[in-house]
């Protein structure tokens, strides 16, 4: 089953006390080299069936109307992930499709 991931962040112009506290904790504990901290929300929506254009449009509406508060937050990303089982199924299908032709792994793959 595909998973749709929606990332929501506070608007950049807002001062978030939680972000400020985390930045202070990093500095106090000797973690250097960080110039800022942003804290957001991640939503994972699992769907039955394919992810088509109608579903993508519906997810965009859900993200803007339900998952985020447009006054103080922005939807910064929506992406679509496949489960490990789906990836394994695709790999098995690709391997069987090339079984008769002597499949050669793409560059960078060693199997």
C-alpha distances in whole Angstrom, upper triangle without the diagonal:
4,7,10,13,16,19,23,26,30,32,34,37,36,38,35,37,34,34,38,38,35,37,41,39,38,42,43,41,42,39,41,39,37,38,36,33,30,28,25,22,18,16,12,10,7,6,6,7,8,10,13,17,17,14,15,18,17,16,19,21,19,20,23,24,22,21,24,28,29,33,32,29,27,23,23,20,17,14,11,9,7,6,9,8,7,10,12,12,13,16,17,17,19,21,22,23,25,27,30,30,31,28,29,26,26,29,28,26,28,26
4,7,10,13,16,20,23,27,29,30,34,33,35,33,35,32,32,35,36,33,35,38,37,36,39,41,40,40,37,38,37,34,35,33,30,27,25,22,20,16,14,10,8,6,6,7,8,7,7,11,14,15,12,12,16,15,13,16,18,17,17,20,22,20,19,22,25,26,30,29,26,24,20,20,16,13,10,7,6,5,6,10,10,8,10,13,13,13,16,18,18,19,22,23,23,25,27,30,31,31,27,28,26,25,27,26,25,27,26
4,6,10,13,16,20,23,25,27,30,30,31,29,31,29,28,32,32,30,31,35,33,33,36,38,36,37,34,35,34,31,32,29,27,24,22,19,16,12,10,6,6,4,6,9,11,10,9,13,15,16,12,12,15,14,11,14,17,15,14,18,19,18,16,18,22,23,27,26,22,20,17,17,14,11,9,6,5,6,7,11,12,11,12,16,16,16,18,21,21,22,24,26,26,28,30,33,33,33,30,30,27,27,28,27,26,28,27
4,7,10,13,17,20,22,24,27,27,29,27,29,27,26,30,31,28,30,33,32,31,35,37,36,37,33,34,33,30,30,27,25,22,20,17,14,10,8,6,5,6,8,11,12,11,9,12,13,14,10,9,12,11,8,11,13,12,11,14,16,15,13,15,19,20,23,23,19,17,13,14,10,7,6,5,6,9,11,14,16,14,15,19,19,19,21,23,23,24,27,28,28,30,33,36,35,35,32,32,29,28,29,28,27,30,30
4,7,10,13,17,19,21,24,24,25,23,26,23,22,26,27,25,26,29,29,28,31,33,32,33,30,30,29,26,26,24,21,18,16,13,10,7,6,5,6,9,11,15,16,15,12,15,16,16,13,11,14,13,10,11,14,12,10,13,16,14,11,13,17,18,21,20,16,14,11,11,8,6,5,6,7,11,12,15,18,16,17,20,21,21,23,25,26,26,29,31,31,32,35,38,37,37,33,33,30,28,30,28,28,30,30
4,7,10,14,15,18,21,20,22,20,23,21,20,24,25,23,24,28,28,27,30,32,31,32,29,30,28,25,25,22,19,16,14,11,8,6,5,6,8,11,13,17,18,17,14,16,16,16,13,11,13,12,9,9,11,10,7,10,12,11,8,10,13,14,17,16,13,11,7,8,6,5,7,9,11,14,16,19,21,20,21,24,25,24,26,29,29,29,32,34,34,36,38,41,41,40,37,36,33,31,32,31,31,34,34
4,7,10,13,14,18,17,19,17,20,18,17,20,22,20,21,24,24,23,26,29,28,29,26,26,25,21,21,18,16,12,11,7,6,5,6,9,11,15,17,21,22,21,18,20,19,20,17,15,16,16,12,11,14,12,9,11,14,13,9,9,13,13,16,14,10,9,6,6,5,6,9,12,13,17,18,21,24,23,23,26,27,27,28,31,32,32,34,36,36,38,40,43,42,42,38,37,34,32,33,31,31,34,34
4,7,9,12,15,14,16,14,17,15,15,18,20,18,20,23,23,23,26,28,28,29,26,26,25,21,21,17,15,11,9,6,5,6,8,12,14,17,20,23,25,24,21,22,21,21,19,16,17,16,13,12,13,12,8,9,12,11,8,7,9,10,12,10,7,6,5,6,7,9,12,15,17,20,22,25,27,26,26,30,31,30,32,35,35,35,38,40,40,41,44,47,46,46,42,41,38,36,36,34,35,38,38
4,6,8,11,10,12,11,14,13,11,15,17,16,16,20,21,20,23,25,25,26,23,24,22,18,17,14,11,8,7,4,6,9,11,15,17,21,23,27,28,27,24,26,24,25,23,20,20,20,17,15,16,15,12,12,14,14,11,9,10,10,12,9,6,6,7,7,9,12,15,18,20,23,25,27,30,29,29,32,34,33,35,38,38,38,40,43,43,44,46,49,48,48,44,43,40,37,37,35,36,39,40
4,6,8,7,9,8,11,11,10,13,15,15,16,19,20,20,22,24,25,26,24,24,23,19,17,14,12,8,8,7,9,12,14,18,20,24,26,30,32,31,27,29,27,27,25,23,22,22,19,17,18,17,14,13,15,15,12,9,9,9,9,6,4,6,9,10,13,16,19,22,24,27,29,31,34,33,33,36,38,37,38,42,42,42,44,47,46,48,50,53,52,52,48,47,43,41,41,39,40,43,43
4,6,6,9,10,13,14,12,15,18,17,17,20,22,22,24,26,27,28,25,25,23,20,18,14,13,10,11,10,12,15,17,21,23,26,28,32,33,32,29,29,28,28,26,23,23,23,20,18,18,18,15,13,16,16,14,11,10,9,8,6,5,6,9,10,13,17,20,23,25,29,31,33,36,35,35,38,40,39,40,43,44,43,46,48,48,49,51,54,53,53,49,48,44,42,41,40,41,44,45
4,6,8,9,13,14,12,13,16,16,15,18,21,20,21,24,25,26,23,22,21,17,14,12,11,9,11,11,14,17,20,23,25,29,31,35,36,34,31,31,30,30,29,26,25,26,23,21,22,22,18,17,19,20,18,14,14,13,12,9,9,9,12,11,15,18,21,25,27,30,32,34,37,36,36,39,41,40,41,44,44,44,46,49,48,49,52,55,53,53,49,47,44,41,41,39,40,43,45
4,7,9,13,15,13,13,17,18,17,19,22,22,22,25,27,27,25,24,22,19,16,13,13,12,14,14,17,20,23,26,28,32,34,38,39,37,34,34,32,33,31,28,28,28,26,23,24,24,20,19,21,22,20,16,15,13,11,9,10,11,15,15,18,22,25,28,30,34,36,38,41,40,39,43,45,43,44,48,48,47,50,53,52,53,56,59,57,57,53,51,48,45,44,43,44,47,49
4,6,10,12,11,11,14,16,15,17,20,20,21,23,25,26,24,24,23,19,17,14,13,11,12,13,15,19,21,25,27,31,33,37,38,37,34,35,33,33,31,29,28,28,26,23,24,23,20,18,20,20,18,15,13,13,10,7,9,11,15,15,19,22,25,28,30,34,35,38,41,40,39,43,44,43,45,48,48,48,50,53,53,54,56,59,58,57,54,52,49,46,46,44,45,48,49
4,6,9,8,8,11,13,12,14,17,18,18,20,22,23,22,21,21,17,15,12,11,10,11,13,16,20,23,26,29,32,35,39,40,39,36,37,36,36,34,31,31,31,28,26,26,26,22,21,23,23,20,17,16,16,14,10,12,14,17,18,21,24,27,30,32,35,36,38,41,41,41,44,46,45,46,49,50,49,52,54,54,55,58,61,59,59,55,53,50,47,47,44,46,48,50
4,5,5,6,9,10,11,13,15,16,17,19,20,22,20,21,20,17,15,12,10,8,8,10,13,17,20,24,26,30,33,36,38,38,35,36,35,35,33,30,30,30,27,25,26,24,21,21,22,21,19,16,15,16,14,10,11,14,17,17,20,23,25,28,30,33,34,36,39,39,38,41,43,43,44,47,48,48,50,52,52,53,56,59,58,57,53,52,48,46,45,43,44,47,48
4,5,5,6,9,10,10,12,14,15,16,18,20,19,20,20,17,16,13,11,11,10,13,16,19,22,26,29,32,35,39,41,40,37,39,38,38,36,33,34,33,30,28,29,27,24,24,25,24,21,19,18,19,17,14,15,18,20,20,23,26,28,31,32,35,36,37,41,41,40,43,45,45,46,49,50,50,52,54,55,56,58,61,60,59,55,54,50,48,47,45,46,48,49
4,5,5,6,9,10,11,12,14,15,17,19,17,19,19,16,15,12,9,9,8,10,13,17,19,23,26,29,32,36,38,38,35,37,37,37,34,32,32,31,28,27,28,26,23,23,24,23,20,18,17,19,18,15,15,17,19,19,22,24,26,29,29,32,33,34,37,38,37,40,42,42,43,46,47,47,49,51,52,53,55,58,57,56,52,51,47,45,45,42,43,45,46
4,5,5,6,9,10,11,13,14,16,17,15,16,16,12,12,8,6,6,6,10,13,16,19,23,26,29,32,36,38,37,34,36,36,36,33,31,31,31,28,26,28,26,23,23,25,23,20,18,18,19,18,15,14,16,18,17,20,23,25,27,28,31,32,33,37,37,36,39,41,41,41,44,46,45,47,50,50,51,53,56,55,54,50,49,45,43,42,40,41,43,44
4,5,5,6,9,10,11,12,14,16,15,15,16,12,11,9,8,9,10,13,17,20,23,27,30,33,36,40,42,41,38,40,39,40,37,35,35,35,31,30,31,29,26,26,28,27,24,21,21,22,20,17,17,19,21,21,23,26,28,31,32,35,35,37,40,40,40,42,45,44,45,48,49,49,50,53,54,54,56,60,59,57,53,52,48,46,45,42,43,46,47
4,5,5,6,9,10,10,12,14,14,15,16,14,14,11,9,11,11,14,17,20,24,27,30,33,36,40,42,42,39,41,41,41,38,36,37,36,33,32,33,31,27,28,29,28,25,23,22,24,23,19,19,21,23,23,25,28,30,32,32,35,35,37,40,40,40,42,45,45,45,48,50,49,51,54,54,55,57,60,59,58,54,52,49,47,46,43,44,46,47
4,5,5,6,9,10,11,13,11,13,14,11,12,9,7,9,9,13,16,18,22,25,28,31,34,38,40,39,37,39,39,39,37,34,35,35,31,30,32,30,26,27,29,27,24,22,23,24,23,20,19,21,22,21,23,26,27,30,29,32,32,33,37,37,37,39,42,41,42,45,46,46,47,50,51,51,53,57,56,54,50,49,45,43,42,39,40,42,43
4,5,5,6,9,10,11,10,10,11,8,8,7,6,9,11,14,18,20,24,27,30,33,36,40,42,41,38,40,40,41,38,35,36,36,33,31,33,31,28,28,30,29,26,24,24,25,24,20,20,21,23,21,24,27,28,31,31,34,34,35,38,39,38,40,43,42,43,46,47,47,48,51,52,52,54,57,56,54,51,49,45,43,42,39,40,42,44
4,5,5,6,9,10,10,11,13,11,11,10,10,13,14,18,21,23,27,30,33,36,39,43,45,44,42,44,43,44,41,39,40,39,36,35,36,34,31,31,33,32,29,27,27,28,27,23,23,24,26,25,27,30,32,34,34,37,37,38,42,42,41,43,46,46,46,49,51,50,51,54,55,55,57,60,59,58,54,52,48,46,45,42,43,45,47
4,5,5,6,9,9,11,13,11,13,12,11,14,14,18,20,23,26,29,32,35,38,42,44,43,41,43,43,44,41,39,40,39,36,35,36,35,31,32,34,32,29,27,28,29,28,24,24,26,27,26,27,30,31,34,33,36,36,36,40,40,39,41,44,44,44,47,49,49,50,53,54,54,55,59,58,56,52,51,47,45,44,41,42,43,45
4,6,5,6,5,7,10,8,10,10,9,13,14,18,20,22,26,28,32,34,38,41,43,42,40,42,42,43,40,38,39,39,35,35,36,35,31,32,34,33,29,28,28,29,29,25,24,25,26,25,26,29,30,32,32,34,34,35,38,39,38,40,43,42,42,45,47,46,47,50,51,51,53,56,55,53,50,48,44,42,41,38,39,40,42
4,5,5,6,6,9,9,10,11,11,15,17,20,23,26,29,32,35,38,41,45,46,46,43,45,45,46,43,41,42,42,38,37,39,37,34,35,37,35,32,30,30,31,31,27,26,27,29,27,29,32,33,35,35,38,38,38,42,42,41,43,46,46,45,48,50,49,50,54,54,54,56,59,58,56,52,50,46,45,43,40,41,43,45
4,6,8,9,13,12,14,14,14,18,19,22,25,27,31,33,37,39,43,46,48,48,45,48,48,48,46,43,44,44,40,40,41,39,36,37,39,37,34,32,32,33,32,29,29,30,31,30,32,34,35,38,37,40,39,40,43,44,43,45,48,48,47,50,52,52,52,56,57,56,58,61,60,58,55,53,49,47,45,42,43,45,47
4,6,9,12,12,15,15,15,18,19,22,25,27,30,32,36,38,42,45,47,46,44,47,47,48,45,42,44,44,40,39,41,39,36,37,39,37,34,32,33,34,34,30,29,31,32,30,31,34,34,36,35,38,37,37,41,42,40,42,45,45,45,48,50,49,50,53,54,54,55,59,58,56,52,50,46,45,43,40,41,42,44
4,6,10,11,13,15,15,19,20,24,26,28,32,33,37,39,43,46,48,47,45,47,47,49,46,43,45,45,41,40,42,41,37,38,40,39,35,34,35,36,35,31,31,31,32,30,32,34,35,37,36,38,38,38,41,42,41,42,46,45,45,48,50,49,49,53,54,53,55,58,57,55,51,49,45,44,42,38,40,41,43
4,7,8,11,12,12,16,17,21,23,25,29,30,34,36,40,43,44,43,41,44,44,45,42,40,41,41,38,37,39,37,34,35,37,36,32,31,32,33,33,29,28,28,29,27,28,31,31,33,32,35,35,35,38,39,37,39,42,42,41,44,46,45,46,49,50,50,52,55,54,51,48,46,42,40,38,35,36,38,40
4,6,9,11,12,16,18,22,25,26,30,32,35,38,41,44,45,44,42,44,44,45,43,40,41,42,38,37,39,38,34,35,38,37,33,32,33,33,33,29,28,28,29,27,28,31,31,34,33,36,36,36,40,40,38,40,43,43,42,45,47,46,47,50,51,50,52,55,54,52,48,46,42,40,38,35,37,38,40
4,6,9,11,15,18,21,24,25,29,31,34,37,40,43,44,43,40,42,42,43,41,38,39,40,37,35,38,37,33,34,37,36,32,31,32,32,32,28,27,26,27,25,26,29,29,32,31,34,35,35,39,39,37,39,42,41,40,44,45,44,45,48,49,48,50,53,52,50,46,44,40,38,36,33,35,36,39
4,6,8,11,14,17,20,22,26,28,31,34,37,40,41,40,37,39,39,40,38,35,36,37,33,32,34,33,30,30,33,32,29,27,28,28,28,24,23,23,24,21,23,26,27,29,29,32,33,33,37,37,35,38,41,40,39,43,44,43,44,47,48,48,50,53,51,49,46,43,40,37,36,33,35,37,39
4,7,10,14,17,20,22,26,28,32,35,37,41,42,40,37,39,38,40,38,34,35,36,33,31,33,32,29,29,32,31,28,26,26,26,26,22,21,21,23,20,22,26,27,30,30,33,34,35,39,39,37,39,42,41,41,44,46,44,46,49,49,49,51,54,53,51,48,45,42,39,37,35,37,39,41
4,7,10,13,17,19,23,25,29,32,35,38,39,38,35,37,36,37,35,32,33,33,30,28,30,29,25,26,28,28,24,22,23,23,22,19,18,18,20,17,20,23,24,28,28,31,32,33,37,37,35,38,41,40,40,43,45,43,45,48,48,49,51,54,52,51,47,45,42,39,38,35,37,39,41
4,7,10,14,16,20,22,26,29,32,35,37,36,33,35,34,35,33,30,31,31,27,26,28,27,23,23,26,25,22,20,20,21,21,17,16,16,18,16,18,21,22,25,26,29,30,31,34,34,33,36,39,38,38,41,43,42,44,47,47,47,49,53,51,50,46,44,41,38,37,35,36,38,40
4,7,10,13,16,19,23,26,29,32,34,33,30,32,31,32,29,26,27,27,24,22,24,23,19,20,22,21,18,16,17,17,17,14,12,13,14,12,15,18,20,23,23,27,28,29,33,32,31,34,37,36,37,40,41,40,42,45,45,46,48,51,50,49,45,44,40,38,37,35,36,38,40
4,7,10,14,17,20,23,26,30,32,31,28,30,30,30,28,25,26,26,22,21,23,21,17,18,20,19,15,14,15,16,17,13,11,12,13,12,14,17,19,21,22,25,26,28,31,31,30,33,35,35,36,39,40,40,41,44,45,45,47,51,50,49,45,44,40,38,38,35,36,38,39
4,7,10,14,17,20,23,27,28,28,25,27,26,27,24,22,22,22,18,17,19,17,14,15,17,15,12,10,12,14,15,12,9,10,10,10,11,14,16,18,19,23,23,26,29,28,28,31,33,33,34,37,38,37,40,42,42,43,46,49,48,47,43,42,39,37,37,35,35,38,38
4,7,10,13,16,19,23,25,25,22,24,24,24,21,19,20,19,16,16,17,14,11,13,15,13,9,9,12,14,15,13,10,10,10,10,11,12,14,16,17,20,21,23,26,26,26,29,31,30,32,35,35,36,38,40,40,42,44,47,47,46,42,41,38,36,36,34,34,37,37
4,7,10,13,16,20,22,21,19,21,22,22,19,17,18,17,14,14,16,14,11,13,15,13,9,11,14,16,18,16,12,12,10,10,9,10,11,13,13,16,17,20,22,22,22,25,27,27,28,31,32,32,34,36,37,38,40,43,43,42,39,38,35,33,34,32,31,34,34
4,6,10,13,17,19,19,16,19,19,19,16,15,16,15,11,12,14,11,9,12,14,11,8,10,14,16,19,17,14,13,11,12,10,9,11,12,12,15,16,19,21,20,21,24,25,25,27,30,30,31,33,35,36,37,39,43,42,42,38,38,35,34,34,33,32,35,34
4,6,10,13,16,16,14,17,18,18,14,14,16,14,11,13,15,12,11,15,16,14,11,14,17,19,22,21,17,17,13,14,12,10,10,10,10,12,12,15,17,17,18,21,22,22,24,26,27,28,30,32,32,34,36,39,39,39,35,35,32,31,32,31,30,32,32
4,6,10,12,13,11,14,16,15,11,12,14,12,9,12,13,11,11,14,15,13,11,14,18,20,23,22,19,18,15,16,13,11,11,9,10,12,12,16,17,16,18,21,21,21,24,26,26,27,30,31,31,34,36,39,39,39,35,36,33,32,33,32,31,34,33
4,7,10,11,10,14,16,16,12,13,15,14,11,15,16,14,14,18,18,16,15,18,22,23,27,26,23,22,18,19,16,13,12,10,9,10,10,13,14,13,15,18,18,19,21,23,23,25,27,28,29,31,33,36,36,36,33,34,31,30,32,31,30,32,31
4,6,8,8,11,14,13,9,11,14,12,11,14,16,14,15,18,19,17,16,20,23,25,28,28,25,23,20,21,18,14,13,10,11,10,11,15,14,13,16,18,17,18,21,22,22,24,27,27,27,30,32,35,35,36,33,34,31,31,33,32,31,33,31
4,7,9,12,15,14,11,13,16,14,14,17,19,17,18,22,22,20,20,23,27,28,32,32,28,27,23,24,21,18,16,13,13,12,12,15,14,12,16,18,16,17,21,21,21,23,25,26,26,29,30,33,34,35,32,33,31,31,34,33,31,33,31
4,7,9,13,12,10,13,15,14,14,18,19,18,20,23,23,22,22,25,29,29,33,33,30,28,24,25,22,18,16,13,13,12,13,16,14,12,15,17,15,15,19,20,18,21,23,23,23,26,28,31,32,32,30,31,29,29,32,32,30,32,30
4,6,10,10,9,10,13,13,13,16,18,18,19,22,23,22,22,25,28,28,32,32,29,26,23,23,20,16,14,11,12,11,13,16,15,12,14,17,15,14,18,19,17,19,22,23,22,25,27,29,30,31,28,29,27,27,29,30,28,31,29
4,7,8,6,7,10,11,10,13,15,15,16,18,20,20,19,21,25,25,29,29,25,23,19,20,16,12,11,8,10,10,13,16,16,13,15,18,17,16,19,21,20,21,24,25,24,27,29,31,31,32,29,30,28,27,29,29,28,31,30
4,6,5,6,9,10,11,12,15,15,16,19,20,21,20,23,26,25,29,30,26,24,20,20,17,14,13,11,13,14,17,20,20,16,18,21,20,18,22,23,21,22,26,26,25,28,30,32,32,34,30,31,30,28,31,31,30,33,32
4,5,5,6,9,10,11,13,14,15,17,18,19,20,21,24,23,27,28,25,22,18,19,16,13,13,12,15,16,20,23,23,20,21,24,23,21,25,27,25,25,29,29,28,30,33,35,35,36,33,34,32,30,32,33,32,35,35
4,5,5,6,9,10,11,12,14,16,17,18,18,20,23,23,26,27,24,22,19,20,18,14,15,14,17,18,21,24,24,21,23,26,25,24,27,29,27,28,31,32,30,33,36,38,38,39,36,37,35,33,36,36,35,38,37
4,5,5,6,9,10,10,12,14,15,15,16,18,21,21,25,26,23,20,17,18,16,12,12,11,14,15,18,21,21,19,21,24,23,22,25,27,26,27,30,31,30,32,35,37,37,38,35,36,34,32,34,34,33,36,35
4,5,5,6,9,10,10,12,14,15,15,17,20,19,23,23,20,17,14,15,12,9,10,9,13,15,18,21,22,19,20,24,23,22,25,27,26,26,30,31,30,32,35,37,37,38,34,35,32,31,32,32,32,35,34
4,5,5,6,9,10,11,12,14,14,16,18,18,21,22,19,17,14,15,14,11,12,13,16,19,21,25,26,23,24,28,27,26,29,31,29,30,33,34,33,36,38,41,40,41,38,38,36,34,36,36,35,39,38
4,5,5,6,9,10,10,11,12,14,17,17,21,22,19,17,14,16,15,12,13,14,17,19,21,25,25,23,25,28,27,26,29,31,30,31,34,35,34,37,40,42,42,43,39,40,38,36,38,37,37,40,39
4,5,5,6,9,10,10,10,12,15,15,19,20,17,15,11,13,11,8,10,11,14,16,18,22,23,21,22,26,25,25,28,30,29,30,33,34,34,36,38,41,41,41,38,38,36,34,35,35,34,37,37
4,6,5,6,9,10,10,11,14,13,17,17,14,12,9,11,10,8,11,12,16,18,21,25,26,24,25,28,28,27,30,32,31,32,35,36,35,38,40,43,42,43,39,39,37,35,36,35,35,39,38
4,5,5,6,8,9,10,12,12,16,17,15,13,11,14,13,11,14,16,19,21,24,27,28,26,28,31,31,30,33,35,34,35,38,39,38,41,43,46,45,46,43,43,40,38,40,39,39,42,42
4,6,5,5,6,9,11,12,16,16,14,13,10,14,13,11,14,15,18,20,22,26,27,25,27,30,30,29,32,34,34,34,38,39,38,41,43,46,46,46,43,43,40,38,40,39,39,42,41
4,6,6,5,6,9,10,14,14,11,9,7,10,10,8,12,14,16,19,21,25,26,25,26,29,30,29,31,34,34,34,37,39,38,40,43,46,45,45,42,42,39,37,38,37,37,40,40
4,6,6,6,8,7,11,12,9,8,7,10,11,11,15,17,20,23,25,28,30,28,29,33,33,32,35,37,37,37,40,42,41,43,46,48,48,48,45,44,42,39,40,39,40,43,43
4,6,6,7,8,11,13,11,11,10,14,15,14,17,19,22,25,27,30,32,30,31,35,35,34,37,39,39,39,42,44,43,45,48,51,50,51,47,47,44,42,44,43,42,46,45
4,6,7,10,12,13,12,12,11,14,15,14,17,19,21,24,25,28,30,28,30,33,33,33,36,38,38,39,42,43,43,45,47,50,50,50,47,47,44,42,43,42,42,45,44
4,7,9,12,12,10,10,8,12,12,12,15,16,19,21,23,26,28,27,28,31,32,31,34,36,36,37,40,41,41,43,45,48,48,48,45,44,41,40,40,39,39,42,41
4,6,9,8,6,7,7,10,12,12,16,18,21,24,25,28,30,29,30,33,34,34,36,39,39,39,42,44,43,45,48,51,50,50,46,46,43,41,41,40,40,43,43
4,5,6,5,8,9,13,15,16,19,22,24,28,29,32,34,33,34,37,38,37,40,42,42,43,45,47,47,49,51,54,54,54,50,49,46,44,45,43,44,47,47
4,6,5,6,8,12,14,16,19,22,25,28,30,33,35,34,35,38,39,38,40,43,43,43,46,48,47,49,52,54,54,54,50,49,46,44,44,43,44,47,47
4,6,8,11,14,17,19,23,26,28,32,33,37,39,37,38,42,42,41,44,46,46,46,49,51,51,52,55,58,57,57,53,52,49,47,47,46,46,50,50
4,7,11,13,16,18,22,25,27,31,32,35,37,36,37,40,41,40,42,45,45,45,48,50,50,51,54,57,56,56,52,51,48,45,45,44,44,47,48
4,7,9,12,14,18,21,23,27,28,31,34,33,33,36,37,37,38,41,42,41,44,46,46,47,50,53,52,52,48,47,44,42,42,40,41,44,44
4,6,9,12,15,18,21,25,27,29,32,31,31,34,35,34,36,39,39,39,41,44,43,45,47,50,49,49,45,44,41,39,39,37,38,41,42
4,6,8,11,15,17,21,23,26,28,27,27,31,32,30,32,35,35,35,38,40,40,41,44,46,46,46,42,41,38,36,36,35,35,38,39
4,7,10,14,16,20,22,25,28,26,26,29,31,29,31,34,34,33,36,39,38,39,42,45,44,43,40,39,35,33,33,32,33,36,36
4,6,10,13,16,19,22,24,22,22,26,27,25,27,30,30,30,33,35,34,36,38,41,40,40,36,35,32,30,30,29,30,33,33
4,7,10,14,16,19,21,19,20,23,24,23,25,28,27,27,30,32,32,33,36,39,38,38,34,34,31,29,30,29,29,32,32
4,7,10,13,16,18,16,16,20,21,19,21,24,24,24,27,29,28,30,32,35,34,34,31,30,27,25,26,25,25,28,28
4,7,10,13,15,13,13,17,17,16,18,21,21,21,24,26,25,27,29,32,32,32,28,28,25,24,25,24,24,27,26
4,7,9,12,10,10,13,14,13,15,18,18,19,21,23,23,25,27,30,30,30,26,26,23,22,23,22,21,24,23
4,7,8,6,6,10,11,10,12,15,15,16,18,20,21,22,24,27,28,27,24,24,21,21,23,22,20,23,21
4,5,5,6,9,10,11,12,14,15,17,18,20,21,23,24,28,28,28,24,25,22,22,24,23,21,22,21
4,5,5,6,8,10,10,12,14,15,16,18,20,21,22,26,26,25,22,22,20,20,22,20,18,19,18
4,5,5,6,9,10,10,12,14,15,16,18,20,21,24,25,25,22,23,20,21,24,22,20,21,19
4,5,5,6,9,10,10,12,14,15,16,19,20,23,24,24,21,22,19,20,22,22,19,21,19
4,5,5,6,9,10,11,12,14,15,17,18,22,22,21,18,19,16,16,19,18,16,17,16
4,5,5,6,9,10,10,12,14,15,16,20,20,20,17,18,15,16,19,18,15,16,14
4,5,5,6,9,10,11,12,14,15,18,20,19,17,18,17,18,21,21,18,19,16
4,5,5,6,9,10,10,12,14,17,18,18,15,16,14,15,18,18,16,18,15
4,5,5,6,9,10,11,12,16,16,15,12,13,11,12,16,16,13,14,12
4,5,5,6,8,10,10,14,15,15,12,14,13,15,18,18,15,16,13
4,5,5,6,9,10,13,14,14,12,15,14,16,19,20,17,18,15
4,6,5,6,9,12,12,12,9,11,11,12,16,17,14,16,13
4,5,5,6,10,10,10,7,10,9,12,15,16,13,14,11
4,5,5,8,10,10,9,12,13,15,19,20,17,17,14
4,6,7,8,10,9,12,13,15,18,20,18,18,16
4,6,5,6,5,8,10,12,16,18,15,16,14
4,6,6,6,10,12,15,18,20,17,17,14
4,6,8,11,14,17,20,22,20,19,17
4,6,9,12,14,17,20,18,18,16
4,6,10,13,15,17,15,15,13
4,6,9,12,14,12,12,10
4,6,9,11,9,10,9
4,7,8,6,7,7
4,6,6,8,9
4,6,8,10
4,6,9
4,6
4
